[in-house]
Amino acid sequence: MIKKILLALARAVSREPDTASTGPSNPMSYRWRCECGAKSRYSDIKAGTEYNARRHQWRFPAGHPKPEVYAVDEA
Ligand SMILES: [Zn+2]
């Protein structure tokens, strides 16, 4: 019984994605897109994407919409 649980755990661990560079706690990639038609050139972790989205907004006079940050499924 215990052996079965250990085997299941070992299998779950080995099933972790190969792209471990971002860490298992943050497996998602994020992108941003803006109402003006602009969008991110590449995906990033959430904090990086939010920063890039804000940088896009700052390039324009006040009143420019804040880009939408959304998760993507790519590795
Ligand atoms: Zn924009």
N, CA, C, O and the ligand as a Tripos MOL2 file, in Angstrom:
@<TRIPOS>MOLECULE
protein
  301   299    76     0     0
PROTEIN
NO_CHARGES

@<TRIPOS>ATOM
      1 N           0.8350   -1.2190    0.0000 N.3       1 MET1
      2 CA          0.0000    0.0000    0.0000 C.3       1 MET1
      3 C           0.8660    1.2640    0.0000 C.2       1 MET1
      4 O           0.7030    2.1490   -0.8400 O.2       1 MET1
      5 N           1.8050    1.3230    0.9810 N.am      2 ILE2
      6 CA          2.6960    2.4800    1.0220 C.3       2 ILE2
      7 C           3.5740    2.5290   -0.2270 C.2       2 ILE2
      8 O           3.8500    3.6000   -0.7680 O.2       2 ILE2
      9 N           4.0000    1.3660   -0.6650 N.am      3 LYS3
     10 CA          4.8420    1.3130   -1.8550 C.3       3 LYS3
     11 C           4.1120    1.9000   -3.0620 C.2       3 LYS3
     12 O           4.7150    2.5770   -3.8960 O.2       3 LYS3
     13 N           2.8110    1.6340   -3.1440 N.am      4 LYS4
     14 CA          2.0150    2.1530   -4.2500 C.3       4 LYS4
     15 C           2.0120    3.6810   -4.2420 C.2       4 LYS4
     16 O           2.1540    4.3220   -5.2830 O.2       4 LYS4
     17 N           1.8440    4.2560   -3.0350 N.am      5 ILE5
     18 CA          1.8090    5.7220   -2.9140 C.3       5 ILE5
     19 C           3.1450    6.3200   -3.3330 C.2       5 ILE5
     20 O           3.1920    7.3210   -4.0480 O.2       5 ILE5
     21 N           4.2360    5.6930   -2.8770 N.am      6 LEU6
     22 CA          5.5610    6.1970   -3.2330 C.3       6 LEU6
     23 C           5.7770    6.1320   -4.7400 C.2       6 LEU6
     24 O           6.3570    7.0420   -5.3320 O.2       6 LEU6
     25 N           5.3110    5.0630   -5.3470 N.am      7 LEU7
     26 CA          5.4580    4.9390   -6.7980 C.3       7 LEU7
     27 C           4.6790    6.0400   -7.5020 C.2       7 LEU7
     28 O           5.1600    6.6170   -8.4780 O.2       7 LEU7
     29 N           3.4760    6.3350   -7.0100 N.am      8 ALA8
     30 CA          2.6550    7.3750   -7.6160 C.3       8 ALA8
     31 C           3.3380    8.7350   -7.4690 C.2       8 ALA8
     32 O           3.3260    9.5430   -8.3980 O.2       8 ALA8
     33 N           3.9290    8.9840   -6.3090 N.am      9 LEU9
     34 CA          4.6280   10.2420   -6.0800 C.3       9 LEU9
     35 C           5.8160   10.3750   -7.0240 C.2       9 LEU9
     36 O           6.0240   11.4240   -7.6330 O.2       9 LEU9
     37 N           6.5850    9.3100   -7.1380 N.am     10 ALA10
     38 CA          7.7570    9.3390   -8.0140 C.3      10 ALA10
     39 C           7.3380    9.6300   -9.4450 C.2      10 ALA10
     40 O           8.0170   10.3620  -10.1650 O.2      10 ALA10
     41 N           6.2180    9.0530   -9.8520 N.am     11 ARG11
     42 CA          5.7430    9.2770  -11.2100 C.3      11 ARG11
     43 C           5.3090   10.7330  -11.4020 C.2      11 ARG11
     44 O           5.5680   11.3340  -12.4440 O.2      11 ARG11
     45 N           4.6480   11.2900  -10.3880 N.am     12 ALA12
     46 CA          4.1800   12.6700  -10.4830 C.3      12 ALA12
     47 C           5.3550   13.6280  -10.5990 C.2      12 ALA12
     48 O           5.3030   14.5920  -11.3620 O.2      12 ALA12
     49 N           6.4280   13.3610   -9.8330 N.am     13 VAL13
     50 CA          7.6110   14.2230   -9.8720 C.3      13 VAL13
     51 C           8.2700   14.1580  -11.2370 C.2      13 VAL13
     52 O           8.6780   15.1830  -11.7850 O.2      13 VAL13
     53 N           8.3740   12.9600  -11.7850 N.am     14 SER14
     54 CA          9.0680   12.8080  -13.0560 C.3      14 SER14
     55 C           8.2640   13.4150  -14.1900 C.2      14 SER14
     56 O           8.7830   13.5920  -15.2930 O.2      14 SER14
     57 N           7.0010   13.7370  -13.9350 N.am     15 ARG15
     58 CA          6.1540   14.2850  -14.9880 C.3      15 ARG15
     59 C           6.2460   15.8150  -15.0720 C.2      15 ARG15
     60 O           5.5860   16.4280  -15.9120 O.2      15 ARG15
     61 N           7.0490   16.4240  -14.2190 N.am     16 GLU16
     62 CA          7.2000   17.8770  -14.2690 C.3      16 GLU16
     63 C           7.7760   18.3070  -15.6050 C.2      16 GLU16
     64 O           8.5950   17.5900  -16.1800 O.2      16 GLU16
     65 N           7.3660   19.4580  -16.1070 N.am     17 PRO17
     66 CA          7.8250   19.8950  -17.4310 C.3      17 PRO17
     67 C           9.3300   20.0930  -17.4940 C.2      17 PRO17
     68 O           9.9790   20.3460  -16.4790 O.2      17 PRO17
     69 N           9.8800   19.9750  -18.7010 N.am     18 ASP18
     70 CA         11.3300   20.1240  -18.8780 C.3      18 ASP18
     71 C          11.7750   21.5610  -18.6870 C.2      18 ASP18
     72 O          12.9210   21.8200  -18.3190 O.2      18 ASP18
     73 N          10.8640   22.4970  -18.9400 N.am     19 THR19
     74 CA         11.2330   23.9080  -18.8510 C.3      19 THR19
     75 C          11.1580   24.3560  -17.4050 C.2      19 THR19
     76 O          10.2610   25.1100  -17.0280 O.2      19 THR19
     77 N          12.0990   23.8910  -16.5920 N.am     20 ALA20
     78 CA         12.0820   24.1970  -15.1700 C.3      20 ALA20
     79 C          12.8080   25.4930  -14.8620 C.2      20 ALA20
     80 O          12.9980   25.8320  -13.6940 O.2      20 ALA20
     81 N          13.2170   26.2200  -15.8860 N.am     21 SER21
     82 CA         14.0100   27.4210  -15.6490 C.3      21 SER21
     83 C          13.1970   28.4830  -14.9170 C.2      21 SER21
     84 O          13.7570   29.2680  -14.1510 O.2      21 SER21
     85 N          11.8810   28.5160  -15.1420 N.am     22 THR22
     86 CA         11.0560   29.5150  -14.4750 C.3      22 THR22
     87 C          10.6130   29.0290  -13.0960 C.2      22 THR22
     88 O          10.0220   29.7920  -12.3330 O.2      22 THR22
     89 N          10.8960   27.7630  -12.7710 N.am     23 GLY23
     90 CA         10.5330   27.2410  -11.4670 C.3      23 GLY23
     91 C           9.1480   26.6400  -11.4870 C.2      23 GLY23
     92 O           8.2770   27.1160  -12.2150 O.2      23 GLY23
     93 N           8.9280   25.6030  -10.7010 N.am     24 PRO24
     94 CA          7.6380   24.9040  -10.7080 C.3      24 PRO24
     95 C           6.5040   25.7480  -10.1300 C.2      24 PRO24
     96 O           5.3350   25.4630  -10.3890 O.2      24 PRO24
     97 N           6.8320   26.7850   -9.3490 N.am     25 SER25
     98 CA          5.7790   27.5890   -8.7390 C.3      25 SER25
     99 C           5.2210   28.6190   -9.7110 C.2      25 SER25
    100 O           4.2050   29.2540   -9.4280 O.2      25 SER25
    101 N           5.8800   28.7890  -10.8550 N.am     26 ASN26
    102 CA          5.4430   29.8110  -11.8050 C.3      26 ASN26
    103 C           5.5710   29.2740  -13.2230 C.2      26 ASN26
    104 O           6.3880   29.7620  -14.0050 O.2      26 ASN26
    105 N           4.7570   28.2590  -13.5590 N.am     27 PRO27
    106 CA          4.9240   27.5880  -14.8450 C.3      27 PRO27
    107 C           4.2880   28.3260  -16.0020 C.2      27 PRO27
    108 O           4.5140   27.9630  -17.1560 O.2      27 PRO27
    109 N           3.4820   29.3730  -15.7230 N.am     28 MET28
    110 CA          2.7260   30.0140  -16.7810 C.3      28 MET28
    111 C           3.5360   31.1060  -17.4700 C.2      28 MET28
    112 O           4.3790   31.7600  -16.8560 O.2      28 MET28
    113 N           3.2650   31.2860  -18.7410 N.am     29 SER29
    114 CA          3.8110   32.4110  -19.4770 C.3      29 SER29
    115 C           2.7120   33.4390  -19.6750 C.2      29 SER29
    116 O           1.5310   33.1070  -19.7730 O.2      29 SER29
    117 N           3.1300   34.6870  -19.7310 N.am     30 TYR30
    118 CA          2.1500   35.7590  -19.8750 C.3      30 TYR30
    119 C           2.5080   36.6490  -21.0450 C.2      30 TYR30
    120 O           3.6760   36.8000  -21.4050 O.2      30 TYR30
    121 N           1.4780   37.2330  -21.6320 N.am     31 ARG31
    122 CA          1.6370   38.2180  -22.6930 C.3      31 ARG31
    123 C           0.7070   39.3800  -22.4210 C.2      31 ARG31
    124 O          -0.1860   39.2840  -21.5780 O.2      31 ARG31
    125 N           0.9110   40.4820  -23.1350 N.am     32 TRP32
    126 CA         -0.0180   41.5980  -23.0010 C.3      32 TRP32
    127 C          -0.4830   42.0300  -24.3780 C.2      32 TRP32
    128 O           0.2130   41.8420  -25.3760 O.2      32 TRP32
    129 N          -1.6680   42.6080  -24.4120 N.am     33 ARG33
    130 CA         -2.1850   43.1770  -25.6580 C.3      33 ARG33
    131 C          -2.9280   44.4550  -25.2930 C.2      33 ARG33
    132 O          -3.5220   44.5670  -24.2210 O.2      33 ARG33
    133 N          -2.8790   45.4170  -26.2130 N.am     34 CYS34
    134 CA         -3.4260   46.7310  -25.9300 C.3      34 CYS34
    135 C          -4.5770   47.0270  -26.8830 C.2      34 CYS34
    136 O          -4.6490   46.4870  -27.9870 O.2      34 CYS34
    137 N          -5.4690   47.8930  -26.4310 N.am     35 GLU35
    138 CA         -6.6100   48.2890  -27.2670 C.3      35 GLU35
    139 C          -6.1580   48.9700  -28.5430 C.2      35 GLU35
    140 O          -6.8760   48.9530  -29.5430 O.2      35 GLU35
    141 N          -4.9580   49.5780  -28.5220 N.am     36 CYS36
    142 CA         -4.4710   50.2830  -29.7050 C.3      36 CYS36
    143 C          -3.9490   49.3150  -30.7540 C.2      36 CYS36
    144 O          -3.5720   49.7420  -31.8450 O.2      36 CYS36
    145 N          -3.9190   48.0360  -30.4540 N.am     37 GLY37
    146 CA         -3.4670   47.0510  -31.4240 C.3      37 GLY37
    147 C          -2.0720   46.5200  -31.1450 C.2      37 GLY37
    148 O          -1.6580   45.5170  -31.7270 O.2      37 GLY37
    149 N          -1.3460   47.1860  -30.2590 N.am     38 ALA38
    150 CA         -0.0080   46.7080  -29.9110 C.3      38 ALA38
    151 C          -0.1020   45.4780  -29.0310 C.2      38 ALA38
    152 O          -1.0930   45.2680  -28.3310 O.2      38 ALA38
    153 N           0.9460   44.6680  -29.0780 N.am     39 LYS39
    154 CA          0.9750   43.4860  -28.2250 C.3      39 LYS39
    155 C           2.4190   43.1100  -27.9240 C.2      39 LYS39
    156 O           3.3500   43.5940  -28.5660 O.2      39 LYS39
    157 N           2.5860   42.2420  -26.9390 N.am     40 SER40
    158 CA          3.9300   41.8590  -26.5300 C.3      40 SER40
    159 C           4.6070   41.0730  -27.6370 C.2      40 SER40
    160 O           3.9680   40.3470  -28.3990 O.2      40 SER40
    161 N           5.9310   41.2410  -27.7040 N.am     41 ARG41
    162 CA          6.6880   40.5250  -28.7230 C.3      41 ARG41
    163 C           7.0520   39.1200  -28.2660 C.2      41 ARG41
    164 O           7.3190   38.2410  -29.0860 O.2      41 ARG41
    165 N           7.0600   38.9140  -26.9650 N.am     42 TYR42
    166 CA          7.4100   37.5990  -26.4440 C.3      42 TYR42
    167 C           6.6990   37.3960  -25.1100 C.2      42 TYR42
    168 O           6.2340   38.3550  -24.4930 O.2      42 TYR42
    169 N           6.6200   36.1610  -24.6750 N.am     43 SER43
    170 CA          5.9880   35.8680  -23.3890 C.3      43 SER43
    171 C           7.0240   35.9670  -22.2840 C.2      43 SER43
    172 O           8.2250   35.8580  -22.5290 O.2      43 SER43
    173 N           6.5490   36.1730  -21.0720 N.am     44 ASP44
    174 CA          7.4380   36.3820  -19.9330 C.3      44 ASP44
    175 C           6.6930   35.9030  -18.6850 C.2      44 ASP44
    176 O           5.5270   35.5150  -18.7550 O.2      44 ASP44
    177 N           7.3790   35.9370  -17.5530 N.am     45 ILE45
    178 CA          6.6670   35.6970  -16.3090 C.3      45 ILE45
    179 C           5.7150   36.8570  -16.0650 C.2      45 ILE45
    180 O           5.8340   37.9070  -16.6970 O.2      45 ILE45
    181 N           4.7710   36.6700  -15.1520 N.am     46 LYS46
    182 CA          3.7040   37.6580  -14.9920 C.3      46 LYS46
    183 C           4.2590   39.0430  -14.6430 C.2      46 LYS46
    184 O           3.8300   40.0450  -15.2160 O.2      46 LYS46
    185 N           5.1980   39.0980  -13.7180 N.am     47 ALA47
    186 CA          5.7320   40.3950  -13.2830 C.3      47 ALA47
    187 C           6.4110   41.1080  -14.4460 C.2      47 ALA47
    188 O           6.2480   42.3160  -14.6210 O.2      47 ALA47
    189 N           7.1760   40.3530  -15.2440 N.am     48 GLY48
    190 CA          7.8700   40.9620  -16.3800 C.3      48 GLY48
    191 C           6.8910   41.4740  -17.4130 C.2      48 GLY48
    192 O           7.0860   42.5470  -17.9840 O.2      48 GLY48
    193 N           5.8310   40.7050  -17.6580 N.am     49 THR49
    194 CA          4.8450   41.1130  -18.6510 C.3      49 THR49
    195 C           4.0820   42.3480  -18.1780 C.2      49 THR49
    196 O           3.7950   43.2450  -18.9700 O.2      49 THR49
    197 N           3.7530   42.3920  -16.8830 N.am     50 GLU50
    198 CA          3.0460   43.5690  -16.3680 C.3      50 GLU50
    199 C           3.9230   44.8140  -16.4770 C.2      50 GLU50
    200 O           3.4280   45.9040  -16.7640 O.2      50 GLU50
    201 N           5.2130   44.6500  -16.2490 N.am     51 TYR51
    202 CA          6.1280   45.7820  -16.3680 C.3      51 TYR51
    203 C           6.2040   46.2520  -17.8150 C.2      51 TYR51
    204 O           6.1520   47.4520  -18.0860 O.2      51 TYR51
    205 N           6.3270   45.3140  -18.7350 N.am     52 ASN52
    206 CA          6.4010   45.6820  -20.1470 C.3      52 ASN52
    207 C           5.1120   46.3520  -20.6110 C.2      52 ASN52
    208 O           5.1470   47.2840  -21.4140 O.2      52 ASN52
    209 N           3.9780   45.8770  -20.1070 N.am     53 ALA53
    210 CA          2.6930   46.4780  -20.4630 C.3      53 ALA53
    211 C           2.6330   47.9220  -19.9810 C.2      53 ALA53
    212 O           2.1620   48.8070  -20.6950 O.2      53 ALA53
    213 N           3.1160   48.1500  -18.7620 N.am     54 ARG54
    214 CA          3.1120   49.5080  -18.2200 C.3      54 ARG54
    215 C           4.0750   50.3890  -19.0110 C.2      54 ARG54
    216 O           3.7860   51.5620  -19.2490 O.2      54 ARG54
    217 N           5.2060   49.8400  -19.4180 N.am     55 ARG55
    218 CA          6.1650   50.6140  -20.2140 C.3      55 ARG55
    219 C           5.5460   51.0430  -21.5260 C.2      55 ARG55
    220 O           5.7870   52.1580  -21.9890 O.2      55 ARG55
    221 N           4.7420   50.1640  -22.1390 N.am     56 HIS56
    222 CA          4.0470   50.5210  -23.3660 C.3      56 HIS56
    223 C           3.1100   51.6970  -23.1080 C.2      56 HIS56
    224 O           3.0660   52.6580  -23.8760 O.2      56 HIS56
    225 N           2.3640   51.5990  -22.0130 N.am     57 GLN57
    226 CA          1.4110   52.6680  -21.6720 C.3      57 GLN57
    227 C           2.1440   53.9910  -21.4520 C.2      57 GLN57
    228 O           1.6390   55.0420  -21.8460 O.2      57 GLN57
    229 N           3.3060   53.9590  -20.8420 N.am     58 TRP58
    230 CA          4.0640   55.1670  -20.5280 C.3      58 TRP58
    231 C           4.6070   55.8610  -21.7640 C.2      58 TRP58
    232 O           4.9340   57.0470  -21.7190 O.2      58 TRP58
    233 N           4.7050   55.1340  -22.8640 N.am     59 ARG59
    234 CA          5.2480   55.7240  -24.0880 C.3      59 ARG59
    235 C           4.2540   56.7120  -24.6930 C.2      59 ARG59
    236 O           4.6130   57.4800  -25.5860 O.2      59 ARG59
    237 N           3.0260   56.7010  -24.2230 N.am     60 PHE60
    238 CA          1.9740   57.5270  -24.8080 C.3      60 PHE60
    239 C           1.5300   58.5820  -23.7940 C.2      60 PHE60
    240 O           1.7750   58.4450  -22.5950 O.2      60 PHE60
    241 N           0.8660   59.6500  -24.2920 N.am     61 PRO61
    242 CA          0.3330   60.6460  -23.3560 C.3      61 PRO61
    243 C          -0.6680   60.0080  -22.3970 C.2      61 PRO61
    244 O          -1.1920   58.9230  -22.6520 O.2      61 PRO61
    245 N          -0.9210   60.7030  -21.2910 N.am     62 ALA62
    246 CA         -1.8560   60.1890  -20.2970 C.3      62 ALA62
    247 C          -3.1960   59.8780  -20.9420 C.2      62 ALA62
    248 O          -3.6330   60.5800  -21.8540 O.2      62 ALA62
    249 N          -3.8340   58.8440  -20.4750 N.am     63 GLY63
    250 CA         -5.1260   58.4630  -21.0170 C.3      63 GLY63
    251 C          -5.0480   57.2360  -21.9060 C.2      63 GLY63
    252 O          -6.0740   56.6530  -22.2590 O.2      63 GLY63
    253 N          -3.8210   56.8380  -22.2730 N.am     64 HIS64
    254 CA         -3.6940   55.6260  -23.0750 C.3      64 HIS64
    255 C          -4.1250   54.4300  -22.2280 C.2      64 HIS64
    256 O          -3.7590   54.3330  -21.0570 O.2      64 HIS64
    257 N          -4.8910   53.5340  -22.8090 N.am     65 PRO65
    258 CA         -5.3810   52.3910  -22.0100 C.3      65 PRO65
    259 C          -4.2380   51.5050  -21.5300 C.2      65 PRO65
    260 O          -3.2050   51.3870  -22.1890 O.2      65 PRO65
    261 N          -4.4410   50.8860  -20.3740 N.am     66 LYS66
    262 CA         -3.4520   49.9330  -19.8500 C.3      66 LYS66
    263 C          -3.6610   48.5960  -20.5570 C.2      66 LYS66
    264 O          -4.7740   48.0720  -20.5880 O.2      66 LYS66
    265 N          -2.5930   48.0510  -21.1220 N.am     67 PRO67
    266 CA         -2.7430   46.7740  -21.8380 C.3      67 PRO67
    267 C          -3.2440   45.6590  -20.9200 C.2      67 PRO67
    268 O          -3.0150   45.6620  -19.7110 O.2      67 PRO67
    269 N          -3.9200   44.7300  -21.5330 N.am     68 GLU68
    270 CA         -4.4330   43.5680  -20.7940 C.3      68 GLU68
    271 C          -3.3400   42.5040  -20.7170 C.2      68 GLU68
    272 O          -2.7470   42.1460  -21.7340 O.2      68 GLU68
    273 N          -3.0770   42.0050  -19.5260 N.am     69 VAL69
    274 CA         -2.1030   40.9310  -19.3310 C.3      69 VAL69
    275 C          -2.8590   39.6130  -19.2240 C.2      69 VAL69
    276 O          -3.7970   39.4850  -18.4370 O.2      69 VAL69
    277 N          -2.4460   38.6430  -20.0180 N.am     70 TYR70
    278 CA         -3.1630   37.3660  -20.0100 C.3      70 TYR70
    279 C          -2.1680   36.2170  -20.0640 C.2      70 TYR70
    280 O          -1.0590   36.3590  -20.5790 O.2      70 TYR70
    281 N          -2.5780   35.0940  -19.5330 N.am     71 ALA71
    282 CA         -1.7170   33.9070  -19.4970 C.3      71 ALA71
    283 C          -1.8070   33.1670  -20.8200 C.2      71 ALA71
    284 O          -2.8650   33.1160  -21.4460 O.2      71 ALA71
    285 N          -0.6860   32.5940  -21.2380 N.am     72 VAL72
    286 CA         -0.6490   31.7630  -22.4330 C.3      72 VAL72
    287 C          -0.1390   30.3830  -22.0580 C.2      72 VAL72
    288 O           0.5030   30.2040  -21.0230 O.2      72 VAL72
    289 N          -0.4280   29.4190  -22.9010 N.am     73 ASP73
    290 CA         -0.1490   28.0320  -22.5550 C.3      73 ASP73
    291 C           1.2280   27.5580  -23.0190 C.2      73 ASP73
    292 O           1.6320   26.4360  -22.7150 O.2      73 ASP73
    293 N           1.9380   28.3930  -23.7410 N.am     74 GLU74
    294 CA          3.2070   27.9360  -24.3050 C.3      74 GLU74
    295 C           4.2570   27.7760  -23.2120 C.2      74 GLU74
    296 O           4.1430   28.3620  -22.1360 O.2      74 GLU74
    297 N           5.2610   26.9910  -23.4950 N.am     75 ALA75
    298 CA          6.3100   26.7710  -22.4820 C.3      75 ALA75
    299 C           7.2680   27.9390  -22.4500 C.2      75 ALA75
    300 O           8.2160   27.9400  -21.6650 O.2      75 ALA75
    301 ZN         -1.4920   50.8190  -26.5930 Zn       76 ZN76
@<TRIPOS>BOND
     1     1     2 1
     2     2     3 1
     3     3     4 2
     4     3     5 am
     5     5     6 1
     6     6     7 1
     7     7     8 2
     8     7     9 am
     9     9    10 1
    10    10    11 1
    11    11    12 2
    12    11    13 am
    13    13    14 1
    14    14    15 1
    15    15    16 2
    16    15    17 am
    17    17    18 1
    18    18    19 1
    19    19    20 2
    20    19    21 am
    21    21    22 1
    22    22    23 1
    23    23    24 2
    24    23    25 am
    25    25    26 1
    26    26    27 1
    27    27    28 2
    28    27    29 am
    29    29    30 1
    30    30    31 1
    31    31    32 2
    32    31    33 am
    33    33    34 1
    34    34    35 1
    35    35    36 2
    36    35    37 am
    37    37    38 1
    38    38    39 1
    39    39    40 2
    40    39    41 am
    41    41    42 1
    42    42    43 1
    43    43    44 2
    44    43    45 am
    45    45    46 1
    46    46    47 1
    47    47    48 2
    48    47    49 am
    49    49    50 1
    50    50    51 1
    51    51    52 2
    52    51    53 am
    53    53    54 1
    54    54    55 1
    55    55    56 2
    56    55    57 am
    57    57    58 1
    58    58    59 1
    59    59    60 2
    60    59    61 am
    61    61    62 1
    62    62    63 1
    63    63    64 2
    64    63    65 am
    65    65    66 1
    66    66    67 1
    67    67    68 2
    68    67    69 am
    69    69    70 1
    70    70    71 1
    71    71    72 2
    72    71    73 am
    73    73    74 1
    74    74    75 1
    75    75    76 2
    76    75    77 am
    77    77    78 1
    78    78    79 1
    79    79    80 2
    80    79    81 am
    81    81    82 1
    82    82    83 1
    83    83    84 2
    84    83    85 am
    85    85    86 1
    86    86    87 1
    87    87    88 2
    88    87    89 am
    89    89    90 1
    90    90    91 1
    91    91    92 2
    92    91    93 am
    93    93    94 1
    94    94    95 1
    95    95    96 2
    96    95    97 am
    97    97    98 1
    98    98    99 1
    99    99   100 2
   100    99   101 am
   101   101   102 1
   102   102   103 1
   103   103   104 2
   104   103   105 am
   105   105   106 1
   106   106   107 1
   107   107   108 2
   108   107   109 am
   109   109   110 1
   110   110   111 1
   111   111   112 2
   112   111   113 am
   113   113   114 1
   114   114   115 1
   115   115   116 2
   116   115   117 am
   117   117   118 1
   118   118   119 1
   119   119   120 2
   120   119   121 am
   121   121   122 1
   122   122   123 1
   123   123   124 2
   124   123   125 am
   125   125   126 1
   126   126   127 1
   127   127   128 2
   128   127   129 am
   129   129   130 1
   130   130   131 1
   131   131   132 2
   132   131   133 am
   133   133   134 1
   134   134   135 1
   135   135   136 2
   136   135   137 am
   137   137   138 1
   138   138   139 1
   139   139   140 2
   140   139   141 am
   141   141   142 1
   142   142   143 1
   143   143   144 2
   144   143   145 am
   145   145   146 1
   146   146   147 1
   147   147   148 2
   148   147   149 am
   149   149   150 1
   150   150   151 1
   151   151   152 2
   152   151   153 am
   153   153   154 1
   154   154   155 1
   155   155   156 2
   156   155   157 am
   157   157   158 1
   158   158   159 1
   159   159   160 2
   160   159   161 am
   161   161   162 1
   162   162   163 1
   163   163   164 2
   164   163   165 am
   165   165   166 1
   166   166   167 1
   167   167   168 2
   168   167   169 am
   169   169   170 1
   170   170   171 1
   171   171   172 2
   172   171   173 am
   173   173   174 1
   174   174   175 1
   175   175   176 2
   176   175   177 am
   177   177   178 1
   178   178   179 1
   179   179   180 2
   180   179   181 am
   181   181   182 1
   182   182   183 1
   183   183   184 2
   184   183   185 am
   185   185   186 1
   186   186   187 1
   187   187   188 2
   188   187   189 am
   189   189   190 1
   190   190   191 1
   191   191   192 2
   192   191   193 am
   193   193   194 1
   194   194   195 1
   195   195   196 2
   196   195   197 am
   197   197   198 1
   198   198   199 1
   199   199   200 2
   200   199   201 am
   201   201   202 1
   202   202   203 1
   203   203   204 2
   204   203   205 am
   205   205   206 1
   206   206   207 1
   207   207   208 2
   208   207   209 am
   209   209   210 1
   210   210   211 1
   211   211   212 2
   212   211   213 am
   213   213   214 1
   214   214   215 1
   215   215   216 2
   216   215   217 am
   217   217   218 1
   218   218   219 1
   219   219   220 2
   220   219   221 am
   221   221   222 1
   222   222   223 1
   223   223   224 2
   224   223   225 am
   225   225   226 1
   226   226   227 1
   227   227   228 2
   228   227   229 am
   229   229   230 1
   230   230   231 1
   231   231   232 2
   232   231   233 am
   233   233   234 1
   234   234   235 1
   235   235   236 2
   236   235   237 am
   237   237   238 1
   238   238   239 1
   239   239   240 2
   240   239   241 am
   241   241   242 1
   242   242   243 1
   243   243   244 2
   244   243   245 am
   245   245   246 1
   246   246   247 1
   247   247   248 2
   248   247   249 am
   249   249   250 1
   250   250   251 1
   251   251   252 2
   252   251   253 am
   253   253   254 1
   254   254   255 1
   255   255   256 2
   256   255   257 am
   257   257   258 1
   258   258   259 1
   259   259   260 2
   260   259   261 am
   261   261   262 1
   262   262   263 1
   263   263   264 2
   264   263   265 am
   265   265   266 1
   266   266   267 1
   267   267   268 2
   268   267   269 am
   269   269   270 1
   270   270   271 1
   271   271   272 2
   272   271   273 am
   273   273   274 1
   274   274   275 1
   275   275   276 2
   276   275   277 am
   277   277   278 1
   278   278   279 1
   279   279   280 2
   280   279   281 am
   281   281   282 1
   282   282   283 1
   283   283   284 2
   284   283   285 am
   285   285   286 1
   286   286   287 1
   287   287   288 2
   288   287   289 am
   289   289   290 1
   290   290   291 1
   291   291   292 2
   292   291   293 am
   293   293   294 1
   294   294   295 1
   295   295   296 2
   296   295   297 am
   297   297   298 1
   298   298   299 1
   299   299   300 2
@<TRIPOS>SUBSTRUCTURE
     1 MET1         2 RESIDUE 1 A MET
     2 ILE2         6 RESIDUE 1 A ILE
     3 LYS3        10 RESIDUE 1 A LYS
     4 LYS4        14 RESIDUE 1 A LYS
     5 ILE5        18 RESIDUE 1 A ILE
     6 LEU6        22 RESIDUE 1 A LEU
     7 LEU7        26 RESIDUE 1 A LEU
     8 ALA8        30 RESIDUE 1 A ALA
     9 LEU9        34 RESIDUE 1 A LEU
    10 ALA10       38 RESIDUE 1 A ALA
    11 ARG11       42 RESIDUE 1 A ARG
    12 ALA12       46 RESIDUE 1 A ALA
    13 VAL13       50 RESIDUE 1 A VAL
    14 SER14       54 RESIDUE 1 A SER
    15 ARG15       58 RESIDUE 1 A ARG
    16 GLU16       62 RESIDUE 1 A GLU
    17 PRO17       66 RESIDUE 1 A PRO
    18 ASP18       70 RESIDUE 1 A ASP
    19 THR19       74 RESIDUE 1 A THR
    20 ALA20       78 RESIDUE 1 A ALA
    21 SER21       82 RESIDUE 1 A SER
    22 THR22       86 RESIDUE 1 A THR
    23 GLY23       90 RESIDUE 1 A GLY
    24 PRO24       94 RESIDUE 1 A PRO
    25 SER25       98 RESIDUE 1 A SER
    26 ASN26      102 RESIDUE 1 A ASN
    27 PRO27      106 RESIDUE 1 A PRO
    28 MET28      110 RESIDUE 1 A MET
    29 SER29      114 RESIDUE 1 A SER
    30 TYR30      118 RESIDUE 1 A TYR
    31 ARG31      122 RESIDUE 1 A ARG
    32 TRP32      126 RESIDUE 1 A TRP
    33 ARG33      130 RESIDUE 1 A ARG
    34 CYS34      134 RESIDUE 1 A CYS
    35 GLU35      138 RESIDUE 1 A GLU
    36 CYS36      142 RESIDUE 1 A CYS
    37 GLY37      146 RESIDUE 1 A GLY
    38 ALA38      150 RESIDUE 1 A ALA
    39 LYS39      154 RESIDUE 1 A LYS
    40 SER40      158 RESIDUE 1 A SER
    41 ARG41      162 RESIDUE 1 A ARG
    42 TYR42      166 RESIDUE 1 A TYR
    43 SER43      170 RESIDUE 1 A SER
    44 ASP44      174 RESIDUE 1 A ASP
    45 ILE45      178 RESIDUE 1 A ILE
    46 LYS46      182 RESIDUE 1 A LYS
    47 ALA47      186 RESIDUE 1 A ALA
    48 GLY48      190 RESIDUE 1 A GLY
    49 THR49      194 RESIDUE 1 A THR
    50 GLU50      198 RESIDUE 1 A GLU
    51 TYR51      202 RESIDUE 1 A TYR
    52 ASN52      206 RESIDUE 1 A ASN
    53 ALA53      210 RESIDUE 1 A ALA
    54 ARG54      214 RESIDUE 1 A ARG
    55 ARG55      218 RESIDUE 1 A ARG
    56 HIS56      222 RESIDUE 1 A HIS
    57 GLN57      226 RESIDUE 1 A GLN
    58 TRP58      230 RESIDUE 1 A TRP
    59 ARG59      234 RESIDUE 1 A ARG
    60 PHE60      238 RESIDUE 1 A PHE
    61 PRO61      242 RESIDUE 1 A PRO
    62 ALA62      246 RESIDUE 1 A ALA
    63 GLY63      250 RESIDUE 1 A GLY
    64 HIS64      254 RESIDUE 1 A HIS
    65 PRO65      258 RESIDUE 1 A PRO
    66 LYS66      262 RESIDUE 1 A LYS
    67 PRO67      266 RESIDUE 1 A PRO
    68 GLU68      270 RESIDUE 1 A GLU
    69 VAL69      274 RESIDUE 1 A VAL
    70 TYR70      278 RESIDUE 1 A TYR
    71 ALA71      282 RESIDUE 1 A ALA
    72 VAL72      286 RESIDUE 1 A VAL
    73 ASP73      290 RESIDUE 1 A ASP
    74 GLU74      294 RESIDUE 1 A GLU
    75 ALA75      298 RESIDUE 1 A ALA
    76 ZN76       301 GROUP 0 **** ****
